[in-house]
Amino acid sequence: MRYAVCARFTGGVKRAVAVVKEWRELDSDVSVAETTFQAKNWARSRRLVLIRQRNRKKDFIRGRELFDDPSYR
């Protein structure tokens, strides 16, 4: 791994994440997946590692919701 960053959840990233079908469950609440994405101003595509966490009723930490699905963030 050369570097890691947290990506902005732009429309392009949302569209790339929306087509991901294969998620690996780490536990009952957390899943991971990967895809590639190339923004308009990037010279090449890059690998995106995706992490989603199911919302819990008593969870006080909030992230951005994953494509308008309030079950995940």
PDB file of N, CA, C, O and CB in Angstrom:
ATOM      1  N   MET A   1       0.851  -1.169   0.000  1.00  0.00           N
ATOM      2  CA  MET A   1       0.000   0.000   0.000  1.00  0.00           C
ATOM      3  C   MET A   1       0.900   1.236   0.000  1.00  0.00           C
ATOM      4  O   MET A   1       1.766   1.395   0.861  1.00  0.00           O
ATOM      5  CB  MET A   1      -0.970  -0.005   1.226  1.00  0.00           C
ATOM      6  N   ARG A   2       0.675   2.109  -0.989  1.00  0.00           N
ATOM      7  CA  ARG A   2       1.491   3.313  -1.080  1.00  0.00           C
ATOM      8  C   ARG A   2       0.926   4.443  -0.226  1.00  0.00           C
ATOM      9  O   ARG A   2       1.683   5.228   0.345  1.00  0.00           O
ATOM     10  CB  ARG A   2       1.601   3.762  -2.528  1.00  0.00           C
ATOM     11  N   TYR A   3      -0.380   4.529  -0.138  1.00  0.00           N
ATOM     12  CA  TYR A   3      -1.012   5.547   0.687  1.00  0.00           C
ATOM     13  C   TYR A   3      -2.469   5.176   0.899  1.00  0.00           C
ATOM     14  O   TYR A   3      -3.006   4.324   0.191  1.00  0.00           O
ATOM     15  CB  TYR A   3      -0.887   6.947   0.041  1.00  0.00           C
ATOM     16  N   ALA A   4      -3.097   5.802   1.853  1.00  0.00           N
ATOM     17  CA  ALA A   4      -4.527   5.601   2.106  1.00  0.00           C
ATOM     18  C   ALA A   4      -5.135   6.956   2.453  1.00  0.00           C
ATOM     19  O   ALA A   4      -4.526   7.759   3.160  1.00  0.00           O
ATOM     20  CB  ALA A   4      -4.770   4.556   3.263  1.00  0.00           C
ATOM     21  N   VAL A   5      -6.320   7.197   1.956  1.00  0.00           N
ATOM     22  CA  VAL A   5      -7.038   8.434   2.254  1.00  0.00           C
ATOM     23  C   VAL A   5      -8.508   8.101   2.472  1.00  0.00           C
ATOM     24  O   VAL A   5      -8.988   7.041   2.069  1.00  0.00           O
ATOM     25  CB  VAL A   5      -6.865   9.481   1.106  1.00  0.00           C
ATOM     26  N   CYS A   6      -9.185   8.991   3.091  1.00  0.00           N
ATOM     27  CA  CYS A   6     -10.634   8.887   3.224  1.00  0.00           C
ATOM     28  C   CYS A   6     -11.222   9.700   2.066  1.00  0.00           C
ATOM     29  O   CYS A   6     -10.923  10.886   1.926  1.00  0.00           O
ATOM     30  CB  CYS A   6     -11.147   9.412   4.648  1.00  0.00           C
ATOM     31  N   ALA A   7     -12.050   9.067   1.245  1.00  0.00           N
ATOM     32  CA  ALA A   7     -12.566   9.735   0.044  1.00  0.00           C
ATOM     33  C   ALA A   7     -13.803  10.565   0.357  1.00  0.00           C
ATOM     34  O   ALA A   7     -14.601  10.214   1.226  1.00  0.00           O
ATOM     35  CB  ALA A   7     -12.894   8.704  -1.039  1.00  0.00           C
ATOM     36  N   ARG A   8     -13.947  11.669  -0.364  1.00  0.00           N
ATOM     37  CA  ARG A   8     -15.185  12.449  -0.284  1.00  0.00           C
ATOM     38  C   ARG A   8     -16.296  11.631  -0.916  1.00  0.00           C
ATOM     39  O   ARG A   8     -16.071  10.944  -1.912  1.00  0.00           O
ATOM     40  CB  ARG A   8     -15.039  13.844  -0.993  1.00  0.00           C
ATOM     41  N   PHE A   9     -17.465  11.695  -0.362  1.00  0.00           N
ATOM     42  CA  PHE A   9     -18.601  10.901  -0.837  1.00  0.00           C
ATOM     43  C   PHE A   9     -19.335  11.678  -1.937  1.00  0.00           C
ATOM     44  O   PHE A   9     -20.477  12.103  -1.762  1.00  0.00           O
ATOM     45  CB  PHE A   9     -19.574  10.553   0.342  1.00  0.00           C
ATOM     46  N   THR A  10     -18.654  11.851  -3.063  1.00  0.00           N
ATOM     47  CA  THR A  10     -19.199  12.603  -4.195  1.00  0.00           C
ATOM     48  C   THR A  10     -20.192  11.745  -4.973  1.00  0.00           C
ATOM     49  O   THR A  10     -20.328  10.551  -4.706  1.00  0.00           O
ATOM     50  CB  THR A  10     -18.065  13.086  -5.125  1.00  0.00           C
ATOM     51  N   GLY A  11     -20.869  12.339  -5.915  1.00  0.00           N
ATOM     52  CA  GLY A  11     -21.809  11.604  -6.751  1.00  0.00           C
ATOM     53  C   GLY A  11     -21.154  10.458  -7.501  1.00  0.00           C
ATOM     54  O   GLY A  11     -21.734   9.378  -7.616  1.00  0.00           O
ATOM     55  N   GLY A  12     -19.944  10.684  -8.017  1.00  0.00           N
ATOM     56  CA  GLY A  12     -19.225   9.630  -8.728  1.00  0.00           C
ATOM     57  C   GLY A  12     -18.877   8.460  -7.824  1.00  0.00           C
ATOM     58  O   GLY A  12     -19.020   7.304  -8.224  1.00  0.00           O
ATOM     59  N   VAL A  13     -18.423   8.744  -6.614  1.00  0.00           N
ATOM     60  CA  VAL A  13     -18.102   7.684  -5.660  1.00  0.00           C
ATOM     61  C   VAL A  13     -19.384   6.937  -5.271  1.00  0.00           C
ATOM     62  O   VAL A  13     -19.378   5.710  -5.175  1.00  0.00           O
ATOM     63  CB  VAL A  13     -17.402   8.271  -4.397  1.00  0.00           C
ATOM     64  N   LYS A  14     -20.475   7.665  -5.050  1.00  0.00           N
ATOM     65  CA  LYS A  14     -21.751   7.016  -4.712  1.00  0.00           C
ATOM     66  C   LYS A  14     -22.176   6.055  -5.814  1.00  0.00           C
ATOM     67  O   LYS A  14     -22.630   4.947  -5.533  1.00  0.00           O
ATOM     68  CB  LYS A  14     -22.852   8.069  -4.477  1.00  0.00           C
ATOM     69  N   ARG A  15     -22.030   6.475  -7.065  1.00  0.00           N
ATOM     70  CA  ARG A  15     -22.412   5.598  -8.183  1.00  0.00           C
ATOM     71  C   ARG A  15     -21.520   4.361  -8.244  1.00  0.00           C
ATOM     72  O   ARG A  15     -21.998   3.260  -8.518  1.00  0.00           O
ATOM     73  CB  ARG A  15     -22.337   6.364  -9.517  1.00  0.00           C
ATOM     74  N   ALA A  16     -20.226   4.541  -7.990  1.00  0.00           N
ATOM     75  CA  ALA A  16     -19.303   3.402  -7.999  1.00  0.00           C
ATOM     76  C   ALA A  16     -19.640   2.413  -6.880  1.00  0.00           C
ATOM     77  O   ALA A  16     -19.582   1.201  -7.085  1.00  0.00           O
ATOM     78  CB  ALA A  16     -17.849   3.890  -7.853  1.00  0.00           C
ATOM     79  N   VAL A  17     -19.985   2.922  -5.718  1.00  0.00           N
ATOM     80  CA  VAL A  17     -20.327   2.066  -4.574  1.00  0.00           C
ATOM     81  C   VAL A  17     -21.667   1.362  -4.809  1.00  0.00           C
ATOM     82  O   VAL A  17     -21.848   0.214  -4.404  1.00  0.00           O
ATOM     83  CB  VAL A  17     -20.382   2.901  -3.269  1.00  0.00           C
ATOM     84  N   ALA A  18     -22.589   2.044  -5.453  1.00  0.00           N
ATOM     85  CA  ALA A  18     -23.942   1.492  -5.644  1.00  0.00           C
ATOM     86  C   ALA A  18     -23.947   0.204  -6.467  1.00  0.00           C
ATOM     87  O   ALA A  18     -24.842  -0.625  -6.301  1.00  0.00           O
ATOM     88  CB  ALA A  18     -24.829   2.524  -6.321  1.00  0.00           C
ATOM     89  N   VAL A  19     -22.973   0.024  -7.342  1.00  0.00           N
ATOM     90  CA  VAL A  19     -22.959  -1.172  -8.188  1.00  0.00           C
ATOM     91  C   VAL A  19     -22.204  -2.340  -7.555  1.00  0.00           C
ATOM     92  O   VAL A  19     -22.188  -3.434  -8.118  1.00  0.00           O
ATOM     93  CB  VAL A  19     -22.342  -0.842  -9.528  1.00  0.00           C
ATOM     94  N   VAL A  20     -21.583  -2.130  -6.404  1.00  0.00           N
ATOM     95  CA  VAL A  20     -20.858  -3.207  -5.728  1.00  0.00           C
ATOM     96  C   VAL A  20     -21.870  -4.211  -5.181  1.00  0.00           C
ATOM     97  O   VAL A  20     -22.780  -3.847  -4.437  1.00  0.00           O
ATOM     98  CB  VAL A  20     -19.952  -2.646  -4.581  1.00  0.00           C
ATOM     99  N   LYS A  21     -21.702  -5.466  -5.555  1.00  0.00           N
ATOM    100  CA  LYS A  21     -22.623  -6.524  -5.122  1.00  0.00           C
ATOM    101  C   LYS A  21     -21.990  -7.473  -4.119  1.00  0.00           C
ATOM    102  O   LYS A  21     -22.695  -8.093  -3.323  1.00  0.00           O
ATOM    103  CB  LYS A  21     -23.109  -7.310  -6.319  1.00  0.00           C
ATOM    104  N   GLU A  22     -20.670  -7.595  -4.147  1.00  0.00           N
ATOM    105  CA  GLU A  22     -19.998  -8.562  -3.288  1.00  0.00           C
ATOM    106  C   GLU A  22     -19.394  -7.877  -2.064  1.00  0.00           C
ATOM    107  O   GLU A  22     -18.353  -7.226  -2.156  1.00  0.00           O
ATOM    108  CB  GLU A  22     -18.910  -9.307  -4.071  1.00  0.00           C
ATOM    109  N   TRP A  23     -20.049  -8.029  -0.937  1.00  0.00           N
ATOM    110  CA  TRP A  23     -19.569  -7.497   0.325  1.00  0.00           C
ATOM    111  C   TRP A  23     -19.144  -8.666   1.210  1.00  0.00           C
ATOM    112  O   TRP A  23     -19.833  -9.685   1.268  1.00  0.00           O
ATOM    113  CB  TRP A  23     -20.661  -6.628   1.022  1.00  0.00           C
ATOM    114  N   ARG A  24     -18.029  -8.524   1.888  1.00  0.00           N
ATOM    115  CA  ARG A  24     -17.552  -9.552   2.820  1.00  0.00           C
ATOM    116  C   ARG A  24     -17.909  -9.111   4.228  1.00  0.00           C
ATOM    117  O   ARG A  24     -17.479  -8.049   4.678  1.00  0.00           O
ATOM    118  CB  ARG A  24     -16.006  -9.789   2.680  1.00  0.00           C
ATOM    119  N   GLU A  25     -18.690  -9.921   4.922  1.00  0.00           N
ATOM    120  CA  GLU A  25     -19.098  -9.583   6.284  1.00  0.00           C
ATOM    121  C   GLU A  25     -17.973  -9.902   7.256  1.00  0.00           C
ATOM    122  O   GLU A  25     -17.482 -11.030   7.303  1.00  0.00           O
ATOM    123  CB  GLU A  25     -20.383 -10.341   6.678  1.00  0.00           C
ATOM    124  N   LEU A  26     -17.570  -8.905   8.028  1.00  0.00           N
ATOM    125  CA  LEU A  26     -16.570  -9.117   9.063  1.00  0.00           C
ATOM    126  C   LEU A  26     -17.224  -9.558  10.364  1.00  0.00           C
ATOM    127  O   LEU A  26     -16.673 -10.369  11.109  1.00  0.00           O
ATOM    128  CB  LEU A  26     -15.755  -7.847   9.285  1.00  0.00           C
ATOM    129  N   ASP A  27     -18.400  -9.013  10.624  1.00  0.00           N
ATOM    130  CA  ASP A  27     -19.255  -9.446  11.728  1.00  0.00           C
ATOM    131  C   ASP A  27     -20.679  -9.087  11.352  1.00  0.00           C
ATOM    132  O   ASP A  27     -20.936  -8.727  10.203  1.00  0.00           O
ATOM    133  CB  ASP A  27     -18.835  -8.783  13.096  1.00  0.00           C
ATOM    134  N   SER A  28     -21.604  -9.175  12.283  1.00  0.00           N
ATOM    135  CA  SER A  28     -23.016  -8.940  11.943  1.00  0.00           C
ATOM    136  C   SER A  28     -23.313  -7.493  11.556  1.00  0.00           C
ATOM    137  O   SER A  28     -24.358  -7.218  10.966  1.00  0.00           O
ATOM    138  CB  SER A  28     -23.892  -9.330  13.108  1.00  0.00           C
ATOM    139  N   ASP A  29     -22.411  -6.565  11.878  1.00  0.00           N
ATOM    140  CA  ASP A  29     -22.652  -5.143  11.610  1.00  0.00           C
ATOM    141  C   ASP A  29     -21.713  -4.509  10.589  1.00  0.00           C
ATOM    142  O   ASP A  29     -22.040  -3.457  10.039  1.00  0.00           O
ATOM    143  CB  ASP A  29     -22.549  -4.388  12.878  1.00  0.00           C
ATOM    144  N   VAL A  30     -20.571  -5.105  10.321  1.00  0.00           N
ATOM    145  CA  VAL A  30     -19.563  -4.478   9.467  1.00  0.00           C
ATOM    146  C   VAL A  30     -19.258  -5.359   8.264  1.00  0.00           C
ATOM    147  O   VAL A  30     -19.035  -6.562   8.402  1.00  0.00           O
ATOM    148  CB  VAL A  30     -18.277  -4.201  10.262  1.00  0.00           C
ATOM    149  N   SER A  31     -19.251  -4.737   7.062  1.00  0.00           N
ATOM    150  CA  SER A  31     -18.906  -5.430   5.821  1.00  0.00           C
ATOM    151  C   SER A  31     -17.884  -4.596   5.065  1.00  0.00           C
ATOM    152  O   SER A  31     -17.823  -3.377   5.224  1.00  0.00           O
ATOM    153  CB  SER A  31     -20.170  -5.687   4.945  1.00  0.00           C
ATOM    154  N   VAL A  32     -17.075  -5.266   4.234  1.00  0.00           N
ATOM    155  CA  VAL A  32     -16.082  -4.582   3.414  1.00  0.00           C
ATOM    156  C   VAL A  32     -16.201  -5.057   1.967  1.00  0.00           C
ATOM    157  O   VAL A  32     -16.683  -6.157   1.699  1.00  0.00           O
ATOM    158  CB  VAL A  32     -14.650  -4.832   3.959  1.00  0.00           C
ATOM    159  N   ALA A  33     -15.759  -4.221   1.054  1.00  0.00           N
ATOM    160  CA  ALA A  33     -15.742  -4.554  -0.372  1.00  0.00           C
ATOM    161  C   ALA A  33     -14.678  -3.682  -1.018  1.00  0.00           C
ATOM    162  O   ALA A  33     -14.044  -2.861  -0.356  1.00  0.00           O
ATOM    163  CB  ALA A  33     -17.156  -4.336  -1.047  1.00  0.00           C
ATOM    164  N   GLU A  34     -14.491  -3.871  -2.322  1.00  0.00           N
ATOM    165  CA  GLU A  34     -13.567  -3.008  -3.048  1.00  0.00           C
ATOM    166  C   GLU A  34     -14.060  -2.809  -4.472  1.00  0.00           C
ATOM    167  O   GLU A  34     -14.810  -3.620  -5.014  1.00  0.00           O
ATOM    168  CB  GLU A  34     -12.143  -3.601  -3.045  1.00  0.00           C
ATOM    169  N   THR A  35     -13.619  -1.713  -5.054  1.00  0.00           N
ATOM    170  CA  THR A  35     -13.925  -1.390  -6.439  1.00  0.00           C
ATOM    171  C   THR A  35     -12.840  -0.445  -6.935  1.00  0.00           C
ATOM    172  O   THR A  35     -11.970  -0.040  -6.164  1.00  0.00           O
ATOM    173  CB  THR A  35     -15.353  -0.754  -6.585  1.00  0.00           C
ATOM    174  N   THR A  36     -12.885  -0.098  -8.196  1.00  0.00           N
ATOM    175  CA  THR A  36     -11.983   0.926  -8.711  1.00  0.00           C
ATOM    176  C   THR A  36     -12.802   2.140  -9.104  1.00  0.00           C
ATOM    177  O   THR A  36     -13.986   2.032  -9.427  1.00  0.00           O
ATOM    178  CB  THR A  36     -11.157   0.397  -9.917  1.00  0.00           C
ATOM    179  N   PHE A  37     -12.158   3.294  -9.074  1.00  0.00           N
ATOM    180  CA  PHE A  37     -12.842   4.545  -9.386  1.00  0.00           C
ATOM    181  C   PHE A  37     -11.833   5.512  -9.979  1.00  0.00           C
ATOM    182  O   PHE A  37     -10.686   5.578  -9.538  1.00  0.00           O
ATOM    183  CB  PHE A  37     -13.521   5.153  -8.121  1.00  0.00           C
ATOM    184  N   GLN A  38     -12.273   6.264 -10.987  1.00  0.00           N
ATOM    185  CA  GLN A  38     -11.436   7.309 -11.564  1.00  0.00           C
ATOM    186  C   GLN A  38     -12.230   8.602 -11.616  1.00  0.00           C
ATOM    187  O   GLN A  38     -13.215   8.705 -12.346  1.00  0.00           O
ATOM    188  CB  GLN A  38     -10.934   6.912 -12.979  1.00  0.00           C
ATOM    189  N   ALA A  39     -11.807   9.574 -10.851  1.00  0.00           N
ATOM    190  CA  ALA A  39     -12.430  10.891 -10.876  1.00  0.00           C
ATOM    191  C   ALA A  39     -12.027  11.601 -12.170  1.00  0.00           C
ATOM    192  O   ALA A  39     -11.056  11.220 -12.825  1.00  0.00           O
ATOM    193  CB  ALA A  39     -12.019  11.730  -9.624  1.00  0.00           C
ATOM    194  N   LYS A  40     -12.774  12.618 -12.519  1.00  0.00           N
ATOM    195  CA  LYS A  40     -12.530  13.335 -13.777  1.00  0.00           C
ATOM    196  C   LYS A  40     -11.126  13.917 -13.865  1.00  0.00           C
ATOM    197  O   LYS A  40     -10.526  13.918 -14.939  1.00  0.00           O
ATOM    198  CB  LYS A  40     -13.541  14.445 -13.939  1.00  0.00           C
ATOM    199  N   ASN A  41     -10.602  14.405 -12.766  1.00  0.00           N
ATOM    200  CA  ASN A  41      -9.293  15.060 -12.803  1.00  0.00           C
ATOM    201  C   ASN A  41      -8.138  14.128 -12.442  1.00  0.00           C
ATOM    202  O   ASN A  41      -7.012  14.597 -12.278  1.00  0.00           O
ATOM    203  CB  ASN A  41      -9.292  16.237 -11.869  1.00  0.00           C
ATOM    204  N   TRP A  42      -8.383  12.826 -12.312  1.00  0.00           N
ATOM    205  CA  TRP A  42      -7.324  11.865 -12.017  1.00  0.00           C
ATOM    206  C   TRP A  42      -6.761  11.306 -13.311  1.00  0.00           C
ATOM    207  O   TRP A  42      -7.504  11.103 -14.271  1.00  0.00           O
ATOM    208  CB  TRP A  42      -7.847  10.725 -11.120  1.00  0.00           C
ATOM    209  N   ALA A  43      -5.471  11.057 -13.351  1.00  0.00           N
ATOM    210  CA  ALA A  43      -4.824  10.487 -14.531  1.00  0.00           C
ATOM    211  C   ALA A  43      -5.130   8.998 -14.701  1.00  0.00           C
ATOM    212  O   ALA A  43      -5.073   8.469 -15.811  1.00  0.00           O
ATOM    213  CB  ALA A  43      -3.324  10.694 -14.447  1.00  0.00           C
ATOM    214  N   ARG A  44      -5.453   8.333 -13.602  1.00  0.00           N
ATOM    215  CA  ARG A  44      -5.751   6.895 -13.675  1.00  0.00           C
ATOM    216  C   ARG A  44      -6.751   6.521 -12.581  1.00  0.00           C
ATOM    217  O   ARG A  44      -7.015   7.301 -11.666  1.00  0.00           O
ATOM    218  CB  ARG A  44      -4.448   6.047 -13.535  1.00  0.00           C
ATOM    219  N   SER A  45      -7.291   5.329 -12.696  1.00  0.00           N
ATOM    220  CA  SER A  45      -8.230   4.865 -11.679  1.00  0.00           C
ATOM    221  C   SER A  45      -7.471   4.391 -10.448  1.00  0.00           C
ATOM    222  O   SER A  45      -6.287   4.059 -10.513  1.00  0.00           O
ATOM    223  CB  SER A  45      -9.123   3.734 -12.232  1.00  0.00           C
ATOM    224  N   ARG A  46      -8.171   4.370  -9.342  1.00  0.00           N
ATOM    225  CA  ARG A  46      -7.582   3.929  -8.080  1.00  0.00           C
ATOM    226  C   ARG A  46      -8.512   2.941  -7.400  1.00  0.00           C
ATOM    227  O   ARG A  46      -9.722   2.941  -7.630  1.00  0.00           O
ATOM    228  CB  ARG A  46      -7.298   5.131  -7.153  1.00  0.00           C
ATOM    229  N   ARG A  47      -7.937   2.113  -6.574  1.00  0.00           N
ATOM    230  CA  ARG A  47      -8.704   1.119  -5.827  1.00  0.00           C
ATOM    231  C   ARG A  47      -9.360   1.792  -4.640  1.00  0.00           C
ATOM    232  O   ARG A  47      -8.711   2.531  -3.900  1.00  0.00           O
ATOM    233  CB  ARG A  47      -7.805  -0.053  -5.363  1.00  0.00           C
ATOM    234  N   LEU A  48     -10.656   1.535  -4.457  1.00  0.00           N
ATOM    235  CA  LEU A  48     -11.380   2.015  -3.284  1.00  0.00           C
ATOM    236  C   LEU A  48     -11.712   0.814  -2.409  1.00  0.00           C
ATOM    237  O   LEU A  48     -12.327  -0.146  -2.873  1.00  0.00           O
ATOM    238  CB  LEU A  48     -12.678   2.795  -3.690  1.00  0.00           C
ATOM    239  N   VAL A  49     -11.314   0.865  -1.175  1.00  0.00           N
ATOM    240  CA  VAL A  49     -11.713  -0.141  -0.197  1.00  0.00           C
ATOM    241  C   VAL A  49     -12.888   0.454   0.560  1.00  0.00           C
ATOM    242  O   VAL A  49     -12.788   1.542   1.128  1.00  0.00           O
ATOM    243  CB  VAL A  49     -10.521  -0.541   0.777  1.00  0.00           C
ATOM    244  N   LEU A  50     -13.996  -0.263   0.562  1.00  0.00           N
ATOM    245  CA  LEU A  50     -15.244   0.249   1.116  1.00  0.00           C
ATOM    246  C   LEU A  50     -15.552  -0.443   2.442  1.00  0.00           C
ATOM    247  O   LEU A  50     -15.372  -1.653   2.581  1.00  0.00           O
ATOM    248  CB  LEU A  50     -16.407   0.048   0.118  1.00  0.00           C
ATOM    249  N   ILE A  51     -16.006   0.323   3.388  1.00  0.00           N
ATOM    250  CA  ILE A  51     -16.406  -0.217   4.687  1.00  0.00           C
ATOM    251  C   ILE A  51     -17.805   0.306   4.980  1.00  0.00           C
ATOM    252  O   ILE A  51     -18.056   1.509   4.915  1.00  0.00           O
ATOM    253  CB  ILE A  51     -15.389   0.185   5.829  1.00  0.00           C
ATOM    254  N   ARG A  52     -18.708  -0.605   5.300  1.00  0.00           N
ATOM    255  CA  ARG A  52     -20.046  -0.165   5.700  1.00  0.00           C
ATOM    256  C   ARG A  52     -20.360  -0.772   7.053  1.00  0.00           C
ATOM    257  O   ARG A  52     -19.971  -1.900   7.357  1.00  0.00           O
ATOM    258  CB  ARG A  52     -21.125  -0.568   4.642  1.00  0.00           C
ATOM    259  N   GLN A  53     -21.075   0.005   7.857  1.00  0.00           N
ATOM    260  CA  GLN A  53     -21.446  -0.439   9.191  1.00  0.00           C
ATOM    261  C   GLN A  53     -22.935  -0.235   9.368  1.00  0.00           C
ATOM    262  O   GLN A  53     -23.462   0.854   9.139  1.00  0.00           O
ATOM    263  CB  GLN A  53     -20.647   0.317  10.281  1.00  0.00           C
ATOM    264  N   ARG A  54     -23.606  -1.303   9.780  1.00  0.00           N
ATOM    265  CA  ARG A  54     -25.053  -1.227  10.017  1.00  0.00           C
ATOM    266  C   ARG A  54     -25.305  -0.316  11.209  1.00  0.00           C
ATOM    267  O   ARG A  54     -24.622  -0.411  12.229  1.00  0.00           O
ATOM    268  CB  ARG A  54     -25.665  -2.647  10.263  1.00  0.00           C
ATOM    269  N   ASN A  55     -26.284   0.561  11.075  1.00  0.00           N
ATOM    270  CA  ASN A  55     -26.642   1.445  12.177  1.00  0.00           C
ATOM    271  C   ASN A  55     -27.259   0.645  13.316  1.00  0.00           C
ATOM    272  O   ASN A  55     -28.025  -0.294  13.099  1.00  0.00           O
ATOM    273  CB  ASN A  55     -27.613   2.540  11.702  1.00  0.00           C
ATOM    274  N   ARG A  56     -26.911   1.032  14.507  1.00  0.00           N
ATOM    275  CA  ARG A  56     -27.502   0.426  15.699  1.00  0.00           C
ATOM    276  C   ARG A  56     -28.360   1.466  16.383  1.00  0.00           C
ATOM    277  O   ARG A  56     -28.043   2.655  16.345  1.00  0.00           O
ATOM    278  CB  ARG A  56     -26.409  -0.121  16.667  1.00  0.00           C
ATOM    279  N   LYS A  57     -29.433   1.040  17.002  1.00  0.00           N
ATOM    280  CA  LYS A  57     -30.363   1.999  17.621  1.00  0.00           C
ATOM    281  C   LYS A  57     -29.694   2.857  18.685  1.00  0.00           C
ATOM    282  O   LYS A  57     -30.024   4.035  18.818  1.00  0.00           O
ATOM    283  CB  LYS A  57     -31.537   1.262  18.237  1.00  0.00           C
ATOM    284  N   LYS A  58     -28.765   2.295  19.440  1.00  0.00           N
ATOM    285  CA  LYS A  58     -28.116   3.053  20.507  1.00  0.00           C
ATOM    286  C   LYS A  58     -26.800   3.679  20.068  1.00  0.00           C
ATOM    287  O   LYS A  58     -26.069   4.223  20.896  1.00  0.00           O
ATOM    288  CB  LYS A  58     -27.877   2.162  21.695  1.00  0.00           C
ATOM    289  N   ASP A  59     -26.497   3.610  18.803  1.00  0.00           N
ATOM    290  CA  ASP A  59     -25.238   4.135  18.270  1.00  0.00           C
ATOM    291  C   ASP A  59     -25.287   5.658  18.221  1.00  0.00           C
ATOM    292  O   ASP A  59     -26.188   6.227  17.605  1.00  0.00           O
ATOM    293  CB  ASP A  59     -24.955   3.559  16.862  1.00  0.00           C
ATOM    294  N   PHE A  60     -24.342   6.316  18.854  1.00  0.00           N
ATOM    295  CA  PHE A  60     -24.328   7.782  18.869  1.00  0.00           C
ATOM    296  C   PHE A  60     -23.355   8.366  17.861  1.00  0.00           C
ATOM    297  O   PHE A  60     -23.330   9.582  17.671  1.00  0.00           O
ATOM    298  CB  PHE A  60     -23.981   8.283  20.250  1.00  0.00           C
ATOM    299  N   ILE A  61     -22.550   7.531  17.208  1.00  0.00           N
ATOM    300  CA  ILE A  61     -21.610   8.010  16.200  1.00  0.00           C
ATOM    301  C   ILE A  61     -22.313   7.982  14.850  1.00  0.00           C
ATOM    302  O   ILE A  61     -22.901   6.966  14.481  1.00  0.00           O
ATOM    303  CB  ILE A  61     -20.303   7.144  16.177  1.00  0.00           C
ATOM    304  N   ARG A  62     -22.261   9.065  14.123  1.00  0.00           N
ATOM    305  CA  ARG A  62     -22.942   9.141  12.834  1.00  0.00           C
ATOM    306  C   ARG A  62     -21.955   9.410  11.723  1.00  0.00           C
ATOM    307  O   ARG A  62     -21.125  10.313  11.827  1.00  0.00           O
ATOM    308  CB  ARG A  62     -24.015  10.220  12.854  1.00  0.00           C
ATOM    309  N   GLY A  63     -22.041   8.633  10.661  1.00  0.00           N
ATOM    310  CA  GLY A  63     -21.278   8.878   9.450  1.00  0.00           C
ATOM    311  C   GLY A  63     -22.269   9.236   8.357  1.00  0.00           C
ATOM    312  O   GLY A  63     -23.451   9.443   8.631  1.00  0.00           O
ATOM    313  N   ARG A  64     -21.805   9.308   7.150  1.00  0.00           N
ATOM    314  CA  ARG A  64     -22.715   9.584   6.041  1.00  0.00           C
ATOM    315  C   ARG A  64     -23.470   8.323   5.694  1.00  0.00           C
ATOM    316  O   ARG A  64     -22.917   7.224   5.726  1.00  0.00           O
ATOM    317  CB  ARG A  64     -21.952  10.119   4.809  1.00  0.00           C
ATOM    318  N   GLU A  65     -24.739   8.489   5.360  1.00  0.00           N
ATOM    319  CA  GLU A  65     -25.537   7.327   5.001  1.00  0.00           C
ATOM    320  C   GLU A  65     -25.170   6.842   3.616  1.00  0.00           C
ATOM    321  O   GLU A  65     -24.907   7.639   2.715  1.00  0.00           O
ATOM    322  CB  GLU A  65     -27.026   7.649   5.072  1.00  0.00           C
ATOM    323  N   LEU A  66     -25.155   5.531   3.451  1.00  0.00           N
ATOM    324  CA  LEU A  66     -24.753   4.901   2.209  1.00  0.00           C
ATOM    325  C   LEU A  66     -25.918   4.876   1.246  1.00  0.00           C
ATOM    326  O   LEU A  66     -26.904   4.177   1.484  1.00  0.00           O
ATOM    327  CB  LEU A  66     -24.229   3.489   2.459  1.00  0.00           C
ATOM    328  N   PHE A  67     -25.824   5.611   0.186  1.00  0.00           N
ATOM    329  CA  PHE A  67     -26.836   5.788  -0.846  1.00  0.00           C
ATOM    330  C   PHE A  67     -28.257   5.732  -0.326  1.00  0.00           C
ATOM    331  O   PHE A  67     -29.044   4.869  -0.715  1.00  0.00           O
ATOM    332  CB  PHE A  67     -26.663   4.758  -1.893  1.00  0.00           C
ATOM    333  N   ASP A  68     -28.569   6.651   0.549  1.00  0.00           N
ATOM    334  CA  ASP A  68     -29.913   6.850   1.092  1.00  0.00           C
ATOM    335  C   ASP A  68     -30.489   5.604   1.747  1.00  0.00           C
ATOM    336  O   ASP A  68     -31.709   5.469   1.838  1.00  0.00           O
ATOM    337  CB  ASP A  68     -30.835   7.306   0.003  1.00  0.00           C
ATOM    338  N   ASP A  69     -29.651   4.702   2.198  1.00  0.00           N
ATOM    339  CA  ASP A  69     -30.101   3.527   2.946  1.00  0.00           C
ATOM    340  C   ASP A  69     -29.774   3.777   4.405  1.00  0.00           C
ATOM    341  O   ASP A  69     -28.615   3.650   4.799  1.00  0.00           O
ATOM    342  CB  ASP A  69     -29.426   2.198   2.424  1.00  0.00           C
ATOM    343  N   PRO A  70     -30.764   4.131   5.222  1.00  0.00           N
ATOM    344  CA  PRO A  70     -30.488   4.465   6.607  1.00  0.00           C
ATOM    345  C   PRO A  70     -30.025   3.268   7.440  1.00  0.00           C
ATOM    346  O   PRO A  70     -29.660   3.434   8.604  1.00  0.00           O
ATOM    347  CB  PRO A  70     -31.708   5.063   7.225  1.00  0.00           C
ATOM    348  N   SER A  71     -30.037   2.065   6.860  1.00  0.00           N
ATOM    349  CA  SER A  71     -29.576   0.884   7.588  1.00  0.00           C
ATOM    350  C   SER A  71     -28.064   0.858   7.731  1.00  0.00           C
ATOM    351  O   SER A  71     -27.532   0.217   8.638  1.00  0.00           O
ATOM    352  CB  SER A  71     -30.043  -0.375   6.891  1.00  0.00           C
ATOM    353  N   TYR A  72     -27.362   1.564   6.823  1.00  0.00           N
ATOM    354  CA  TYR A  72     -25.902   1.562   6.823  1.00  0.00           C
ATOM    355  C   TYR A  72     -25.366   2.971   6.823  1.00  0.00           C
ATOM    356  O   TYR A  72     -26.056   3.911   6.430  1.00  0.00           O
ATOM    357  CB  TYR A  72     -25.363   0.799   5.624  1.00  0.00           C
ATOM    358  N   ARG A  73     -24.123   3.114   7.269  1.00  0.00           N
ATOM    359  CA  ARG A  73     -23.417   4.394   7.151  1.00  0.00           C
ATOM    360  C   ARG A  73     -22.022   4.123   6.697  1.00  0.00           C
ATOM    361  O   ARG A  73     -21.236   5.055   6.527  1.00  0.00           O
ATOM    362  CB  ARG A  73     -23.414   5.176   8.481  1.00  0.00           C
TER     363      ARG A  73
END
